[in-house]
Amino acid sequence: MKYLICLSFAFAFFSLLISCGGPEKKAVNNSRFFNLNSYFKDQVAILEKANTPLTKTIVHNGKTETINEQNVNWKNELKPFLEIDITLPAHILSYSIDSLVEGNSTTLHYSAKDSTPLLRDIVIKLNNGQPDTIYIRKVISNSYVSSMETMSYFGNGNYELKVKNDPPIGKNIAFELKGVAGNTIIN
């Protein structure tokens, strides 16, 4: 019986020792990175609540096609932007950050430190602390494909996507897609 009591105390002490000990884990400081994912989720909520219509224009092989949408699935429409999350711990050490402040305007430039990340550049222009324009450049370059995609967001559901794909074998693919929300016009 004494043996069981001693064993129980030893086990409890050992468990306490293990739970209290161990190396301290440090959180990665990603506060220097603008949370694009949160921003675009907010944009989706605002646009859906306002039931904002959208005019999309695509230019491909010299042909232009325009469609008007009244019931827009903004989460789907802004999906390419929602997929960008530079605040992930895996990205923190991969990018350098430059900033320029002029009056009420701030420009943040995140650039890849080398050519391995898919996201090469993100430029965010803030006006009074709120995003005015967001520019994102993605690059894929390997023996199978050479591709560049630029995405620009001008706020309130207005965006532009440009894609250029140059495979070593086959046809080059290039297109431009513009989305104009409500009555706003982008140049």
C-alpha positions as CSV (number, residue, x, y, z in Angstrom):
1,M,0.0,0.0,0.0
2,K,2.8,2.4,0.9
3,Y,4.4,1.4,-2.4
4,L,1.3,2.5,-4.3
5,I,1.0,5.8,-2.4
6,C,4.7,6.6,-3.0
7,L,4.4,5.6,-6.7
8,S,1.3,7.8,-7.1
9,F,3.1,10.8,-5.5
10,A,6.2,10.2,-7.7
11,F,4.0,10.0,-10.8
12,A,2.1,13.2,-9.8
13,F,5.4,15.0,-9.1
14,F,6.9,13.8,-12.4
15,S,3.8,14.9,-14.3
16,L,3.9,18.3,-12.7
17,L,7.6,18.6,-13.5
18,I,7.1,17.8,-17.2
19,S,4.1,20.1,-17.6
20,C,5.8,23.1,-16.1
21,G,9.2,22.5,-17.7
22,G,10.4,22.5,-21.2
23,P,11.7,25.2,-23.5
24,E,9.8,28.4,-23.8
25,K,8.1,28.9,-27.1
26,K,8.4,32.3,-28.7
27,A,5.6,33.7,-30.9
28,V,6.7,35.0,-34.3
29,N,6.1,38.7,-34.5
30,N,4.0,39.2,-37.7
31,S,2.6,42.6,-36.7
32,R,4.8,44.3,-39.3
33,F,2.8,42.6,-42.0
34,F,-0.5,44.0,-43.1
35,N,-3.3,41.4,-42.8
36,L,-4.6,41.2,-46.4
37,N,-6.7,38.2,-45.6
38,S,-8.7,40.1,-42.9
39,Y,-9.0,43.1,-45.2
40,F,-10.4,41.1,-48.1
41,K,-12.8,39.3,-45.8
42,D,-14.1,42.7,-44.6
43,Q,-14.4,43.8,-48.3
44,V,-16.5,40.7,-49.1
45,A,-18.8,41.4,-46.2
46,I,-19.3,45.0,-47.1
47,L,-19.9,44.3,-50.8
48,E,-22.3,41.4,-50.1
49,K,-24.3,43.4,-47.6
50,A,-24.7,46.3,-50.1
51,N,-25.6,43.7,-52.9
52,T,-23.0,45.5,-55.1
53,P,-23.3,44.6,-58.8
54,L,-20.2,44.0,-60.9
55,T,-19.2,44.5,-64.5
56,K,-16.4,42.2,-65.7
57,T,-14.4,42.7,-68.8
58,I,-11.9,40.1,-70.1
59,V,-9.4,40.7,-72.9
60,H,-8.0,37.6,-74.5
61,N,-6.3,37.2,-77.9
62,G,-7.4,40.7,-78.9
63,K,-11.1,40.0,-78.2
64,T,-13.0,41.8,-75.5
65,E,-16.0,40.4,-73.7
66,T,-18.0,42.2,-71.0
67,I,-20.6,40.8,-68.6
68,N,-22.7,42.4,-66.0
69,E,-23.6,40.5,-62.8
70,Q,-26.3,41.6,-60.4
71,N,-26.1,38.9,-57.8
72,V,-22.3,38.6,-57.2
73,N,-20.7,35.9,-55.0
74,W,-18.0,38.3,-53.7
75,K,-16.2,35.6,-51.8
76,N,-15.7,33.7,-55.0
77,E,-15.0,36.9,-57.0
78,L,-12.2,38.0,-54.6
79,K,-10.8,34.5,-54.0
80,P,-7.5,35.2,-55.7
81,F,-7.0,38.1,-53.2
82,L,-8.3,36.1,-50.2
83,E,-5.7,33.4,-50.9
84,I,-2.9,35.9,-50.2
85,D,-1.8,35.7,-46.6
86,I,1.7,37.1,-45.9
87,T,1.2,37.0,-42.2
88,L,1.6,33.2,-42.1
89,P,4.7,32.2,-40.0
90,A,6.2,30.5,-43.1
91,H,6.3,33.8,-44.9
92,I,7.7,36.0,-42.1
93,L,11.4,35.4,-42.9
94,S,11.0,35.3,-46.7
95,Y,10.2,39.0,-47.3
96,S,11.9,42.3,-46.7
97,I,9.7,45.3,-45.8
98,D,10.2,48.8,-47.0
99,S,7.8,51.7,-46.2
100,L,7.5,55.3,-47.4
101,V,5.4,57.8,-45.5
102,E,4.2,61.0,-47.2
103,G,1.7,63.0,-45.2
104,N,-1.4,60.8,-44.7
105,S,-0.2,58.3,-47.2
106,T,2.0,55.2,-46.5
107,T,3.3,52.8,-49.0
108,L,4.3,49.3,-47.8
109,H,6.4,47.2,-50.1
110,Y,7.0,43.5,-49.3
111,S,9.5,41.9,-51.6
112,A,10.7,38.3,-51.7
113,K,14.3,38.0,-50.4
114,D,15.0,35.5,-53.2
115,S,13.3,33.9,-56.2
116,T,11.8,30.9,-54.5
117,P,8.4,32.3,-53.1
118,L,5.5,32.4,-55.5
119,L,4.6,35.8,-54.2
120,R,7.4,38.1,-55.3
121,D,6.0,41.6,-54.5
122,I,3.1,43.1,-52.6
123,V,2.7,46.9,-52.5
124,I,0.0,48.4,-50.3
125,K,-0.8,52.1,-50.6
126,L,-2.6,53.3,-47.5
127,N,-4.4,56.6,-47.2
128,N,-5.2,57.6,-43.6
129,G,-4.3,54.0,-42.5
130,Q,-6.8,52.4,-45.0
131,P,-5.8,50.5,-48.1
132,D,-6.2,52.6,-51.3
133,T,-4.5,50.3,-53.8
134,I,-3.0,46.8,-53.4
135,Y,-0.6,45.4,-56.0
136,I,0.5,41.8,-55.9
137,R,2.9,40.0,-58.3
138,K,3.2,36.2,-58.5
139,V,5.8,34.4,-60.5
140,I,6.3,30.8,-61.3
141,S,9.5,29.9,-63.2
142,N,10.7,26.3,-63.7
143,S,11.4,23.9,-66.6
144,Y,7.7,23.3,-67.2
145,V,6.3,26.8,-67.1
146,S,7.1,30.5,-66.9
147,S,4.1,32.4,-65.6
148,M,3.5,35.9,-64.2
149,E,0.3,37.1,-62.6
150,T,-0.3,40.7,-61.4
151,M,-3.3,41.5,-59.3
152,S,-4.4,45.0,-58.4
153,Y,-7.2,45.9,-56.1
154,F,-8.5,49.5,-55.9
155,G,-11.0,49.0,-53.1
156,N,-14.8,48.6,-53.1
157,G,-14.7,45.6,-55.4
158,N,-12.7,47.1,-58.2
159,Y,-9.8,44.9,-59.4
160,E,-7.6,44.0,-62.3
161,L,-5.9,40.7,-63.0
162,K,-3.2,40.2,-65.7
163,V,-1.9,36.7,-66.4
164,K,0.9,35.8,-68.8
165,N,1.9,32.1,-69.1
166,D,4.8,31.1,-71.4
167,P,5.2,27.3,-71.4
168,P,8.3,25.9,-73.2
169,I,6.0,23.8,-75.3
170,G,2.6,24.9,-76.5
171,K,0.8,28.2,-76.8
172,N,1.4,31.3,-74.7
173,I,-1.6,32.3,-72.7
174,A,-2.3,35.9,-71.8
175,F,-5.4,37.6,-70.6
176,E,-6.6,40.6,-68.6
177,L,-9.6,40.7,-66.4
178,K,-11.1,43.9,-65.0
179,G,-13.9,44.0,-62.4
180,V,-15.8,47.3,-61.8
181,A,-18.2,47.3,-58.9
182,G,-21.3,49.5,-58.8
183,N,-20.8,52.7,-60.9
184,T,-17.1,53.1,-60.2
185,I,-14.7,53.3,-63.2
186,I,-11.1,52.1,-63.2
187,N,-8.6,53.3,-65.7
